[in-house]
C-alpha cells in the first residue's frame, strides 16, 4: 500500500516537471517580424511573444465576434421595428378606412332619419287635416256654419312613396350602405309607406263623404222644415168645406192663425219666385228651394222680400194678414213637390 502511494506521487511529480518545461519553452518562444530594406541597411526585427499574439488574436476574435453579433442583433431589432411599423401603418390605414366608411354610413343614416322625420311630420299634418276634415263633415251634417275656404280634398301629391316632399323616388341616387339596423330602417320605411297609403285611402273616403255631406246638407237646407210662424192650425191639408163658399173641395195647404203682423219665416233656403198679389191668395210669396220643392205663404199683410231674392231658412219674408179670400188673420202655408201639393205636416 505504501509502495503504491509512492508510485502515484512520483508520477504526479513527473507530470508537473513536464508541464513546467513546456510552459517555459512557450514563454521563451516568440513571433519575430523582420523588416528587410530594399537598399543596403540593417535588418530590423520585432519579436512578439506568442502568448501575447495568442492573447491579442483571441481578443480580436472576441471583439469581431461581439461586433458581428451586435450588428446582427441591431439589424434584427431594426427589422422587427420596421415590421411593427408596417403593421401599425396598415392598422392605422384600416382604421382610417373604417372610420371613413362609418362616417359615410352615419351620413346616410342621418339623411334617412331626416327623411323619416319629414315623412312623419307630413303624415302628422295629413292626419291633422283629415281630423279637421272629419270635424268639418260632422259640422256640415249637423248644420253648423262652415268656412267658405274648405280644406282641399285632393289626394296628397306632395311626395311619392318613399321620397321626400318635392323629390321623386326616381331621382334619388344615394346608394350609401345601411348600418347594422338597415332591416329596421327598411321596415320603418315600409310602415311609413303603408301609413301613407292608408292616409290616402282615408282622404279619398273623406273626400267622397265630404261631397256627400255637402250635398246632404244642401238638400236639407233646401228641404222645407219647421213652422212658418207660431200659431194654431185652423184648417188642415185635404178635403174640407170652404168657410166662405161652403163647398167641399181640396185644401192644398194648412192655415195657421196668428195675430196680424206676426213675422212669417222661410222654412228652407231658396230663391223667391213670386212676391205680389194673386186672386184668392191675397199678398203671396212663393219660394223655389230646388230639389223639386216649393213653399207658398199667402194672405200676408205685407211681403218683406222681392222676386229673385235669395233667402235662408228662418229669414222673415212676410207678415201675417188677412188679404184675399180670408176670414181672419192667418197664413196659408203650402209645400209643393215637383209642382204637386203635399201635406205640409210631413215637413213640420
Secondary structure, DSSP 8 states (H G I E B T S, - for coil): -HHHHHHHHHHHHHHHHHHHHHHHHHHH-EEEEEE--SSS---EEEEEEHHHHHHHHHHHHHHHHHHHHHHHHHHHHHHHHHHHHHHHHHHHHHHHHHHHHHHHHHHHHHHHHHHHHHHHHHHHHHHHHHHHHHHHHHHHHHT----SS----S---SS-TTS-TT--GGG--------TTHHHHHHHHHHHHHHHHHHHHHHHHHHHHHHHHHHHHHHHHTS--S-SSSSEEEE-SEEEE-TTT--EEEE-SEEEE--TT-EEE-SS-EEEEEEEEETTTEEEEEEEEETTEEEEEEEEEEE---TT-EE-TT-EEEEEB--SS-SSSEEEEEEEETTEEE-GGGG-
